[in-house]
Amino acid sequence: MNRKILVTGATGSNGTEIVKRLSAQNVQVRAMVRNHVRAKEIALPNVEVVEGNFDRPETLLKAMAEVDRAFLLTNSTEHAEAQQLAFVDAALQSSVQHIVKLSQFAADAHSPVRFLRYHAAVEAAIKASGMMYTFLRPNLFMQGLLSFRSTITSQNAFYAAIGDAKVSVVDVRDIAEVAVVALTETGHEGKIYNLTGPQALTHAELAEQLSAALNRQIAFVDIPSEAMRDQLLNIGVPAWQADGLIEDYAHYQRNEAAMVSSDIQDAIGKEPRTFKTFACDYAIKFG
């Protein structure tokens, strides 16, 4: 019987990159989505798309049939902890033996950041389950800058409450490469990987490098947390998530995310991508 790898969150930025890489390696992938309509980008060889809903455990069990390794990722909502714990429960009732969980840099049950608390709670549950695990703890995604795309294209500027703190931002493509080796190779069981880029940068430095890639001046403007929250709400970010992002940025502002880790190099044998590389590769998306 051919076992498959289950990838949840398969149409998101991380999931899509992981599915594409597994497909290219001729690995049999089951991509779990809430809606087939959004799955066009992952309609690839070796990929079976299945509908699943974290709030309906019976769909999780169906998605896990004949699966021995699974990649766990949900949206960061107020339901994320319960949804991921439900996934762990379903995995215990299925053939899944190894969960690769996308967590977050500095995950801690006692953190003031709600995202870091729920990731820590799920990590603890996976450890307690007795299943094999690999936890990927990425820092702020370089691709997160795409959420500022509207003001970058219209005003040549982006805004955040971070001051001059440095963050070792990481490329989603590198996260995906670590996830793929953890899902397909041995030797990553019981590992916790802190995934960072090769250098810590301020947002002003991100703006400088983006300016060079776009061949026009892009400014970073530091704003108060309240103003950033208002901006997030105005573009439709739910209040719970907006408050979580403000907590995240306060965490960055305290210089708690400036550490540079060698874990990507250790896991995949090559240096992580620089922000300069990201800016050049994604320049077209910023107009």
Secondary structure, 3 states (H helix, E strand, C coil): CCCEEEECCCCCHHHHHHHHHHHHCCCCEEEEECCHHHHHHHCCCCEEEEECCCCCHHHHHHHHCCEEEEEECCCCCCCHHHHHHHHHHHHHCCCCCEEEEECCCCCCCCCCCHHHHHHHHHHHHHHHHCCEEEEEEECCEHHHHHHHHHHHHHHCEEEECCCCCCECCECHHHHHHHHHHHHHCCCCCCEEEEECCCCCECHHHHHHHHHHHHCCCCEEEECCHHHHHHHHHHCCCCHHHHHHHHHHHHHHHCCCCCCCCCHHHHHHCCCCCCHHHHHHHCHHHHC
